Amino acid sequence: MSELDSDIQFLKGVGPKRASLLKEELQIHTFGDLIRLYPFRYMDRSSIIPISSVSDTSAYIQLRAKVVSIEFHAKKGSVMDLSSVPEKEIRFNTIGRMSVMVSDTTGMMELVFFKGIKWAFSKLKIGTEYLFFGKASSFNGRYNMVHPEIDPVPAQTGPAQTSGITMPGLTMSGIYPSTERLKNSGITAKTMNRMMEAALNASLPDVAESLPEYLLKSKGLVPLRYALRNIHFPKDLQALEKARYRLKFEELFYLQLSLLKQKYIRSRNEHGIVMPKVGEAFNACYQALPYSLTGAQKRVITEIRNDMKSGRQMNRLLQGDVGSGKTMVAVLSALIATGNGYQACIMAPTEVLAQQHFRNISRYLEPTDVKVSLLTGSTKVGERREIHAGLEDGSIGIIVGTHALIEDNVVFRNLGLAIVDEQHRFGVEQRAKLWRKSSCGLAPHILVMTATPIPRTLAMTLYGDLDVSVIDELPPGRKPVKTMHATEGKRYALNKFMRDEIAKGRQVFVVYPLIFESEKMDYSNLEKGYEQIVHDFPFPPYKTAIVHGKQSNEDKNFNMSAFVAGRADILVATSVIEVGVDVPNASVMVIESAERFGLSQLHQLRGRVGRGSEKSYCILMTDYKLSKESRKRIELMCATENGFELAEEDMKMRGPGDLEGTQQSGLPITLNIASLAKDGLLLSDARECASAILEKDPTLSLPENAILQRELRKEKYRIRDYSKIS
């Protein structure tokens, strides 16, 4: 057995107890798992600074200083004089803090220990010099260091000096992902470094190169063993950069190779329904449109049309910002299907959105003879029976619905196109049921749509095996939404503004992040907010509706319908209204505790207004005090309406997962070192490289690609095919 596969408990310095923690906290089971855990930051252990040079800008520093005094403070606050008490008689459980004063030739500094006091005390001797490594902070106008690492001064160094000096034998050390449990169990940064060194020494000889020689040469990549040694213990900054580049490229390359290989195999082997013409209904609908399509809409329809007549199954993701006209593209795509003798279905995540689609599509189809129906959970039994019969005999050309479309008793005569709106709201298995409803022997063409702007790098990763279309312009005449930031002091002015808009016949959304009072959070919540709105806008003349996720579907639909129909002036809601609700008469969106929302979600909520011909407004209400990140989000929202720009910034700020030293989540594979937020250019390069290889060798059967074939068989690269689930 390779050392890489050895259980982590058998690594020098680990043992069963630490092994159990590493497995639970970081999913590290083997030596190989450990050496693939990369530092997310490095600390320079090569230099020493004098105490007089410590400042607020100092990060982690290293001091060489002599212990001058040690003072104990009881848990109840009094100072304890233990200078004459033998160490074995000291009751460390009564000590709350140990203060150690140290000095060099330039000054004095306090070191503070709240934990591990017995251990630290046993290492220190008054009058002796040590190396102290840690983060300096300021307290009551003086600098101190809490829980520094303690090391003896190496024997070969001379006496302490007053200027910064370099210590032989000490280099940069990595800081690794950790948890409170690991830290509290003594697995410190230094312990992790020792374990990593032991793991590398034991298993590095067994590491096999994972990229072909021709790729290493063409991309100027260092060998894997060199990269692994220098990512953990870099001999210099240049070696670290080479190691980092190699490992990032490898991760992104295999991610794209796996996704694209599925796409290549599917495009070559799988036949799709051939739809060579557009048909009369398409032309009738297109010519009757009250406005011209945007250039982006025309481009996307051409891409979809080419897919549907190609003889291969379409698997396409359609991204379009709020109000960009995705529904119109969906209608015309569905009419291509009906024009070739097939049926189309459009599935929406909520009943309100399905009803909205049905109303709009029915209007678009008036110049045609194509029959469209609506099927949701609340469709009455008699009507449901008629719809089932119409789908089975083919008389219904387009069906709009919710999850009700995937029920077993829904049978199509010849489903040729399945369109899913806001596809991330549906589970993979739910979508799979829809794909399987084709009864003509071939899987239907697939179009998944989202109004949630996805950064290009994330789309290439999450949907790397789908073809992506983007509607990147808004229809003419759509007015920008004026976005403003306000705090509680502007509440009176905000209420007056809302009354003025309602007096003009407009409607108002008020959105809250919470449903019920949370003990841990003091943000405005829906219940109190609703009560306050009803108090400030009493009935009569004002009518207020409320919608949230904990209501029954019946109550939710009743209240939402009242607002859509104009019977309510104000809709108080949670972000349940984020997706799809189209109320052209609503001109004001008030988002309470806006700092609680991400940029993409704020943008989606803002998109609920500005859908009519009147000037619209979005007011972001926040607390007076905002974190630096929250303030930046609010400023960005006020500065731009471009959803894709905001999505890119959102990912840079928050990441697709947690970027601070922990693994990114929600991706097809785990990225240990590469970042979709920061490595967009490298991802594009890796994708182009993977594509070029597959163009020449789609099955990776050539001898020089044997390494690629071997790596792709590993469990981590077995990516579920999210696009074609039929």
C-alpha positions in Angstrom: 0.0 0.0 0.0 1.2 3.5 -0.8 2.1 5.7 2.2 -0.4 8.2 0.8 -3.2 5.9 1.8 -1.9 5.3 5.3 -4.4 6.2 8.1 -3.6 9.6 9.5 -3.4 8.2 13.1 -0.1 6.4 12.2 1.6 9.7 11.3 4.3 10.7 13.7 2.8 13.1 16.3 -0.8 12.3 15.6 -2.2 9.2 17.2 -5.8 8.0 17.6 -7.2 11.1 19.5 -5.8 13.7 17.1 -6.7 11.5 14.2 -10.3 11.4 15.2 -10.4 15.2 15.5 -8.7 15.7 12.1 -11.2 13.3 10.5 -14.2 15.0 12.0 -13.1 18.7 11.7 -11.2 18.7 8.4 -12.1 15.4 6.7 -8.5 14.3 6.8 -8.3 10.5 6.8 -4.9 9.7 5.2 -1.4 11.1 4.7 -2.5 12.0 1.2 -5.5 14.0 2.5 -3.2 16.0 4.8 -0.6 17.0 2.1 -3.5 18.2 -0.1 -4.6 20.6 2.8 -3.0 23.8 1.7 -2.0 26.9 3.7 -4.3 29.9 3.1 -1.7 32.4 4.5 2.0 32.4 5.3 3.9 34.0 8.1 7.5 35.0 7.8 9.6 33.4 10.5 12.9 34.5 9.1 13.3 37.9 10.7 13.2 39.4 14.2 12.0 43.0 14.9 12.9 45.1 17.9 10.1 45.9 20.4 10.3 49.6 19.6 9.3 48.8 16.0 6.0 47.1 16.9 3.0 49.1 15.5 -0.7 48.9 14.7 0.2 47.8 11.2 2.3 44.9 12.4 0.7 41.5 11.5 2.4 38.4 12.9 5.9 39.3 14.3 8.8 37.6 15.9 10.6 39.1 18.9 13.9 38.0 20.6 13.5 39.1 24.2 14.4 38.3 27.8 11.8 37.4 30.4 11.8 40.2 33.1 8.9 39.2 35.3 5.9 36.8 35.5 2.7 37.9 37.2 -0.4 35.8 37.9 -4.0 37.2 38.1 -6.7 35.2 39.9 -9.9 34.5 38.1 -11.6 37.0 40.5 -9.2 39.8 39.6 -6.5 40.0 42.3 -2.8 39.8 41.6 -1.2 36.6 43.0 2.4 36.7 44.2 3.7 33.2 43.5 7.3 34.0 43.2 8.3 31.9 46.2 5.8 29.1 45.6 7.3 25.9 44.0 5.7 25.2 40.6 4.2 21.8 41.6 2.3 23.6 44.4 0.7 26.3 42.2 -3.0 25.8 41.7 -3.3 26.8 38.0 -7.0 26.2 38.0 -7.5 29.4 40.1 -5.4 31.6 37.7 -7.3 33.5 35.1 -4.4 35.3 33.4 -0.6 35.2 33.3 1.2 38.4 32.4 4.8 38.1 31.3 7.0 41.2 30.8 9.8 40.8 28.3 12.5 43.2 27.1 15.1 43.7 24.5 17.6 46.6 24.1 14.9 48.9 22.7 12.0 48.5 25.1 9.6 46.3 27.0 6.3 44.5 26.1 3.7 42.4 27.8 2.8 38.9 26.8 -0.6 37.6 28.0 -1.8 34.1 28.5 -5.4 33.2 29.3 -5.2 29.5 28.3 -2.4 26.9 28.5 -0.9 28.9 31.4 0.7 25.9 33.1 2.4 24.8 29.9 3.6 28.3 29.1 4.9 28.9 32.6 6.9 25.6 32.5 8.7 26.9 29.3 9.7 30.3 30.7 12.5 31.2 33.1 13.1 34.8 34.3 16.4 36.2 32.9 16.4 33.9 29.9 16.0 34.9 26.2 13.4 33.3 24.0 11.9 33.8 20.5 8.2 34.9 20.7 6.0 34.8 17.7 2.5 36.1 17.4 0.2 39.0 16.6 0.7 42.3 18.3 -2.3 44.3 19.5 -2.9 47.6 21.4 -4.5 47.7 24.8 -4.8 50.8 27.0 -2.2 52.6 24.8 0.4 49.8 25.1 1.2 46.9 22.8 0.9 43.3 23.9 0.9 39.9 22.4 -1.7 37.3 23.4 -0.7 33.6 23.4 2.5 33.9 21.4 4.5 30.8 20.4 7.6 30.3 22.5 10.9 28.9 21.2 14.4 28.8 22.5 17.0 31.0 20.8 19.0 28.8 18.3 22.5 28.1 19.7 24.4 29.5 16.6 23.0 33.0 16.9 24.9 35.8 18.7 23.7 38.2 21.3 20.4 40.2 20.8 20.7 43.2 18.5 18.6 46.3 18.2 17.8 46.2 14.5 15.9 43.7 12.5 17.9 40.6 12.0 17.6 37.3 10.0 17.5 34.0 11.8 19.3 31.1 10.1 17.1 28.0 9.7 13.8 29.7 10.0 11.6 30.4 6.9 8.0 31.1 6.0 5.5 28.9 7.7 2.0 28.1 6.5 -1.3 28.8 8.4 -3.8 26.1 7.7 -7.6 25.8 8.0 -8.5 25.1 11.6 -11.5 25.1 14.0 -12.0 25.9 17.7 -12.0 22.2 18.6 -8.6 21.7 16.9 -7.1 24.7 18.6 -8.5 23.9 22.0 -7.1 20.3 21.6 -3.5 21.6 21.1 -3.4 21.3 17.3 -1.8 24.7 16.8 -0.3 26.2 13.7 3.1 25.0 14.8 1.7 21.5 15.4 0.2 21.5 11.9 3.5 22.4 10.4 5.2 19.5 12.2 2.6 17.1 11.1 2.8 18.4 7.5 6.5 18.0 7.5 6.2 14.4 8.7 3.5 13.6 6.1 5.6 15.0 3.3 8.7 13.1 4.4 6.8 9.9 4.6 4.6 10.1 1.5 6.1 12.5 -1.1 8.2 9.7 -2.8 4.9 7.9 -3.5 3.3 10.9 -5.2 2.8 10.2 -8.9 2.8 13.0 -11.5 -0.8 13.9 -12.3 -0.3 15.9 -15.5 1.2 14.8 -18.9 4.8 15.8 -19.7 3.6 17.8 -22.8 1.3 19.9 -20.6 3.9 20.6 -18.0 6.2 21.9 -20.8 3.7 23.9 -22.7 2.3 25.6 -19.6 5.7 26.0 -17.8 4.4 24.0 -14.8 6.7 22.7 -12.1 6.5 18.9 -11.2 3.9 17.9 -8.6 6.4 16.8 -5.9 8.2 20.2 -6.2 4.8 22.0 -6.0 3.7 20.0 -2.9 7.0 20.5 -1.1 7.1 24.3 -1.8 3.4 25.0 -1.2 3.9 23.9 2.4 7.6 24.9 3.0 8.6 27.3 0.3 12.3 27.9 -0.1 11.6 31.4 -1.3 8.7 33.5 -2.7 9.5 32.5 -6.3 9.2 28.8 -5.4 5.9 29.5 -3.6 4.4 31.2 -6.7 5.5 28.4 -9.0 3.9 25.8 -6.6 0.7 27.8 -6.2 0.3 28.3 -10.0 0.9 24.6 -10.7 -1.6 23.4 -8.1 -4.3 26.0 -9.0 -4.0 25.1 -12.7 -4.3 21.4 -12.0 -7.5 21.8 -10.0 -9.2 24.1 -12.5 -8.0 22.0 -15.5 -9.4 18.7 -14.1 -12.7 20.4 -13.2 -13.1 21.7 -16.7 -11.8 18.5 -18.3 -14.4 16.4 -16.5 -17.3 18.7 -17.4 -16.2 19.2 -21.0 -15.6 15.4 -21.5 -19.2 14.8 -20.6 -20.3 17.5 -23.0 -18.2 16.1 -25.9 -19.4 12.6 -25.4 -23.0 13.7 -25.2 -22.8 15.9 -28.3 -21.3 13.1 -30.3 -23.3 10.1 -29.1 -26.7 11.5 -28.3 -29.3 12.2 -30.9 -31.9 14.9 -30.3 -35.2 15.7 -31.9 -34.7 17.5 -35.2 -36.8 20.6 -35.5 -35.9 22.1 -38.9 -38.6 24.8 -39.3 -40.1 27.6 -37.2 -43.7 27.2 -38.3 -46.6 29.6 -38.9 -47.4 30.2 -35.2 -43.8 31.5 -34.6 -44.1 33.9 -37.4 -47.5 35.1 -36.4 -46.4 35.7 -32.8 -43.2 37.4 -33.8 -44.9 39.8 -36.3 -47.6 40.7 -33.8 -45.2 41.8 -31.1 -45.8 45.4 -30.0 -42.1 46.1 -29.8 -38.9 44.9 -31.4 -36.8 42.3 -29.8 -33.4 43.4 -28.5 -30.2 42.3 -30.3 -29.4 40.0 -27.4 -32.9 38.3 -27.6 -32.4 37.8 -31.3 -29.0 36.3 -30.8 -30.2 33.9 -28.1 -33.2 32.8 -30.2 -30.8 32.1 -33.1 -28.5 30.0 -30.8 -31.6 28.0 -29.5 -32.9 27.6 -33.0 -29.5 26.2 -34.2 -29.5 23.7 -31.3 -33.0 22.5 -32.0 -32.4 21.8 -35.7 -28.9 20.3 -35.2 -30.0 16.7 -34.5 -28.4 16.8 -31.0 -30.2 17.3 -27.8 -30.1 21.0 -26.6 -28.8 21.5 -23.1 -28.7 25.3 -22.7 -28.6 27.7 -19.8 -30.2 31.1 -20.4 -29.1 33.8 -18.2 -30.9 37.2 -18.3 -31.0 40.0 -15.8 -34.3 41.0 -14.3 -36.7 42.3 -17.0 -34.4 41.4 -19.9 -37.1 39.5 -21.8 -36.4 35.8 -21.0 -40.1 34.9 -21.1 -40.4 36.2 -24.7 -37.4 34.0 -25.7 -39.1 31.0 -23.9 -42.4 31.6 -25.8 -40.7 31.8 -29.2 -38.6 28.7 -28.4 -41.8 26.8 -27.4 -43.4 27.9 -30.7 -40.5 26.3 -32.6 -41.4 23.1 -30.9 -45.1 23.3 -31.7 -44.3 24.4 -35.2 -42.5 21.0 -35.7 -45.4 19.0 -34.3 -44.1 18.7 -30.7 -45.3 20.0 -27.3 -43.5 22.3 -24.9 -43.7 22.7 -21.1 -42.6 25.6 -19.0 -42.1 24.8 -15.3 -41.9 27.6 -12.6 -41.0 27.2 -8.9 -44.1 28.9 -7.5 -47.8 29.1 -8.3 -47.7 32.9 -8.5 -44.9 32.8 -11.0 -46.6 30.0 -13.0 -49.9 32.1 -13.2 -47.9 35.1 -14.2 -46.2 33.2 -17.0 -49.5 31.8 -18.1 -51.2 35.2 -18.4 -48.2 36.7 -20.3 -47.9 33.7 -22.7 -51.6 33.6 -23.3 -51.4 37.2 -24.4 -48.5 36.5 -26.7 -50.2 33.5 -28.3 -53.5 35.3 -29.2 -52.4 35.7 -32.9 -51.8 31.9 -33.1 -53.9 28.8 -32.9 -51.6 27.2 -30.3 -53.5 26.1 -27.1 -51.8 26.9 -23.8 -53.0 25.6 -20.4 -52.0 26.1 -16.7 -51.5 23.2 -14.3 -50.7 23.8 -10.7 -51.4 22.3 -7.3 -54.7 24.3 -7.0 -56.1 23.4 -10.4 -59.6 21.9 -9.9 -60.2 18.2 -10.5 -62.4 18.6 -13.5 -60.1 21.1 -15.2 -57.1 18.9 -14.3 -58.8 15.9 -16.0 -59.3 17.9 -19.2 -55.6 19.1 -19.2 -54.3 15.5 -18.7 -56.4 14.5 -21.7 -55.2 17.4 -23.8 -51.6 16.7 -23.1 -52.1 13.0 -23.9 -53.9 13.6 -27.2 -51.6 16.5 -28.2 -54.3 19.2 -28.4 -52.5 21.3 -25.8 -49.3 22.7 -27.5 -47.8 24.5 -24.5 -48.3 23.7 -20.8 -47.3 26.1 -18.0 -47.1 24.7 -14.5 -45.4 24.1 -11.2 -44.2 20.8 -9.6 -47.7 19.5 -10.7 -46.1 18.9 -14.2 -43.9 16.1 -12.9 -46.6 14.0 -11.3 -46.8 10.5 -12.6 -50.3 10.9 -14.1 -49.1 13.7 -16.4 -48.5 12.1 -19.8 -47.4 13.9 -22.9 -48.1 12.8 -26.5 -44.8 14.1 -27.8 -42.9 16.5 -25.5 -40.1 18.1 -27.5 -39.0 21.0 -25.3 -38.8 21.4 -21.5 -38.2 24.9 -20.2 -37.4 25.3 -16.5 -37.5 28.8 -15.0 -35.3 29.7 -12.0 -33.9 26.1 -12.3 -31.9 26.4 -9.0 -35.2 26.2 -7.1 -35.8 22.7 -8.3 -33.9 19.6 -7.2 -32.0 17.4 -9.7 -34.4 14.5 -9.3 -37.5 16.8 -9.8 -36.0 18.0 -13.1 -35.1 14.4 -14.1 -38.8 13.4 -13.8 -39.7 16.1 -16.3 -37.0 15.1 -18.8 -38.2 11.5 -18.7 -41.7 12.5 -19.8 -40.8 12.4 -23.5 -42.8 9.7 -25.3 -41.2 9.9 -28.7 -38.1 7.9 -27.9 -35.7 10.8 -27.7 -35.2 13.1 -24.7 -36.7 16.6 -25.1 -34.5 19.7 -25.7 -33.7 21.4 -22.4 -33.7 25.1 -21.7 -33.0 26.2 -18.1 -33.5 29.9 -17.3 -32.3 32.0 -14.4 -32.7 35.7 -13.6 -30.0 35.3 -10.9 -26.9 36.8 -12.5 -24.1 34.2 -12.3 -20.5 35.3 -12.6 -18.9 34.0 -15.7 -16.3 31.9 -13.8 -19.0 30.4 -11.6 -21.2 29.6 -14.6 -18.3 27.9 -16.4 -17.9 25.7 -13.3 -21.4 25.0 -12.1 -22.8 24.7 -15.6 -19.6 23.9 -17.5 -21.2 21.1 -19.5 -24.1 23.3 -20.7 -24.1 25.8 -23.4 -24.7 29.2 -21.9 -26.6 32.1 -23.5 -26.8 35.5 -22.0 -29.3 38.3 -22.6 -27.1 41.2 -21.6 -29.3 44.2 -22.6 -32.7 45.5 -21.4 -35.6 46.2 -23.7 -35.9 49.9 -24.8 -38.1 52.1 -22.6 -37.3 50.2 -19.4 -36.5 53.0 -16.9 -33.6 52.6 -14.4 -34.6 52.2 -10.8 -33.2 55.0 -8.5 -31.6 53.3 -5.5 -31.1 55.2 -2.2 -29.6 54.4 1.2 -31.3 55.5 4.4 -31.2 54.9 8.1 -33.9 55.0 10.8 -33.5 58.8 11.2 -35.2 59.1 7.7 -38.2 57.0 8.6 -40.6 59.9 8.8 -39.5 61.2 5.3 -39.7 57.6 3.9 -43.3 57.2 5.1 -44.3 60.6 3.6 -42.6 59.5 0.3 -44.6 56.2 0.3 -47.9 58.1 1.0 -47.1 60.4 -2.0 -46.5 57.5 -4.3 -49.7 55.7 -3.2 -51.6 58.9 -3.7 -50.4 58.8 -7.4 -51.9 55.4 -7.6 -48.7 53.5 -7.2 -47.9 50.4 -5.0 -45.1 49.7 -2.5 -43.1 46.5 -1.5 -41.6 46.4 2.0 -39.3 43.4 2.4 -37.8 42.1 5.7 -35.1 39.5 6.2 -36.7 37.7 9.2 -40.1 36.2 9.8 -40.1 35.8 13.6 -38.2 37.6 16.4 -34.7 36.1 16.9 -33.1 36.3 20.3 -29.7 36.6 18.6 -30.5 39.3 16.1 -32.0 42.7 16.7 -32.9 43.4 13.1 -36.3 44.6 12.1 -38.5 41.6 11.6 -41.6 40.9 9.7 -44.1 40.7 12.5 -43.2 44.0 14.1 -42.7 45.6 10.7 -46.2 44.6 9.6 -47.7 46.0 12.8 -45.8 49.3 12.4 -46.8 49.6 8.7 -50.5 49.0 9.6 -50.1 51.7 12.4 -48.5 54.2 10.0 -50.7 53.4 7.1 -54.1 52.6 8.7 -57.2 51.2 7.0 -59.0 53.0 5.5 -57.7 54.4 3.2 -54.6 52.2 3.1 -54.7 48.5 2.4 -51.7 46.3 3.4 -51.2 42.6 2.5 -48.6 40.3 4.0 -46.7 37.3 2.4 -44.1 35.0 3.9 -42.8 31.5 3.6 -44.6 30.1 6.7 -48.1 30.9 5.3 -50.2 28.2 3.7 -50.2 28.3 -0.1 -53.8 29.4 0.0 -53.1 32.5 2.2 -49.9 33.3 0.3 -51.6 33.2 -3.1 -54.6 35.2 -1.8 -52.5 38.0 -0.4 -50.1 38.0 -3.4 -53.0 38.1 -5.8 -54.6 41.0 -4.0 -51.4 43.0 -4.4 -51.0 42.0 -8.1 -54.6 42.9 -8.8 -54.1 46.3 -7.1 -56.5 45.6 -4.2 -53.6 46.3 -1.7 -51.4 49.4 -1.7 -48.5 47.8 0.3 -47.1 44.3 0.3 -45.1 43.4 3.4 -43.0 40.3 2.7 -39.9 38.3 3.2 -37.6 37.6 0.3 -40.2 35.0 -0.8 -41.1 37.6 -3.5 -37.5 37.7 -4.8 -38.4 35.6 -7.8 -40.7 36.5 -10.6 -43.5 38.6 -9.3 -44.5 41.1 -11.9 -46.5 44.1 -10.7 -46.0 47.0 -13.2 -47.9 49.4 -11.0 -45.4 48.9 -8.1 -42.9 51.8 -8.1 -41.3 51.6 -4.6 -39.2 48.8 -3.1 -38.2 49.3 0.6 -35.7 46.7 1.8 -35.4 46.7 5.6 -32.1 45.7 7.2 -30.6 45.6 3.7 -27.2 44.8 5.2 -28.6 41.3 5.9 -28.9 40.5 2.2 -26.2 39.6 -0.4 -25.7 41.8 -3.5 -27.4 39.4 -5.9 -30.4 39.0 -3.6 -30.7 42.8 -3.2 -30.6 43.1 -7.0 -33.3 40.5 -7.5 -35.5 42.3 -5.0 -34.9 45.7 -6.7 -36.0 44.0 -10.0 -39.5 43.7 -8.7 -40.0 47.4 -9.4 -39.4 49.5 -12.5 -41.4 47.1 -14.6 -44.0 49.7 -15.7 -43.7 53.1 -17.4 -43.4 55.2 -14.2 -40.2 56.2 -12.4 -39.3 53.7 -9.7 -37.3 53.7 -6.5 -35.5 51.2 -4.2 -34.7 52.4 -0.7 -32.2 50.4 1.3 -32.8 50.8 5.0 -29.9 49.9 7.3 -28.7 50.3 10.9 -26.5 53.3 11.6 -23.4 51.2 12.1 -22.3 49.1 9.2 -19.4 46.8 8.7 -16.9 47.7 6.0 -18.2 44.9 3.8 -21.9 45.8 4.3 -21.2 49.5 3.5 -19.4 48.5 0.3 -22.4 46.3 -0.8 -24.9 49.1 -0.2 -22.6 51.6 -2.1 -22.4 49.2 -5.0 -26.1 48.8 -5.1 -26.6 52.5 -5.3 -23.9 52.9 -8.0 -25.0 50.3 -10.6 -28.0 48.4 -11.9 -25.8 45.8 -13.8 -26.7 42.5 -12.3 -23.6 40.7 -13.7 -21.3 43.4 -12.4 -22.9 43.0 -9.0 -22.7 39.2 -9.1 -18.9 39.4 -9.8 -18.4 41.8 -6.9 -20.6 39.7 -4.7 -18.5 36.6 -5.4 -15.2 38.6 -4.8 -16.6 39.7 -1.5 -18.3 36.6 -0.2 -16.9 33.9 -2.5 -18.8 30.9 -3.9 -18.0 29.3 -0.5 -16.0 30.6 2.4 -12.7 31.8 1.0 -10.9 32.4 4.3 -9.0 29.1 4.6 -11.9 26.7 4.4 -13.0 24.7 1.4 -15.4 26.3 -1.1 -18.8 24.7 -1.1 -21.6 24.2 -3.6 -19.3 23.4 -6.5 -19.1 20.1 -8.5 -15.7 19.3 -7.0 -13.9 20.6 -3.9 -11.4 23.4 -4.7 -8.6 23.3 -2.1 -6.4 26.1 -3.5 -8.0 27.7 -6.6 -10.6 30.5 -6.1 -13.3 31.2 -8.7 -13.4 34.8 -7.4 -9.7 35.4 -8.0 -8.6 33.0 -10.6 -10.9 33.8 -13.5 -8.1 34.1 -16.1 -6.5 30.9 -15.0 -9.9 29.1 -15.2 -10.4 30.4 -18.8 -6.9 29.2 -19.7 -7.5 25.8 -18.1 -10.8 25.4 -19.9 -9.3 26.3 -23.3 -6.5 23.8 -22.6 -9.0 21.1 -21.7 -11.1 21.9 -24.7 -8.1 21.7 -27.1 -7.1 18.3 -25.7 -10.6 16.9 -26.1 -10.9 18.3 -29.6 -8.0 16.0 -30.6 -8.8 13.1 -28.3 -12.5 13.1 -27.0 -12.1 9.8 -25.1 -8.6 10.4 -23.9 -7.5 7.1 -25.4 -4.1 8.3 -26.8 -1.0 7.0 -24.9 0.1 10.5 -23.9 -3.3 11.1 -22.2 -3.2 8.0 -20.1 -2.4 10.1 -17.0 -5.6 12.2 -17.7 -7.7 9.1 -18.0 -6.3 7.8 -14.7 -6.9 11.0 -12.8 -10.5 11.4 -14.1 -11.3 8.0 -12.7 -10.7 9.3 -9.2 -13.8 9.8 -7.1 -13.4 13.6 -6.7 -13.8 14.1 -10.5 -16.9 12.0 -10.9 -19.2 14.9 -11.5 -22.9 14.4 -11.7 -24.2 15.4 -15.1 -26.6 18.2 -14.0 -27.7 19.3 -17.4 -28.8 16.1 -19.1 -30.7 14.0 -16.6 -32.8 11.9 -18.9 
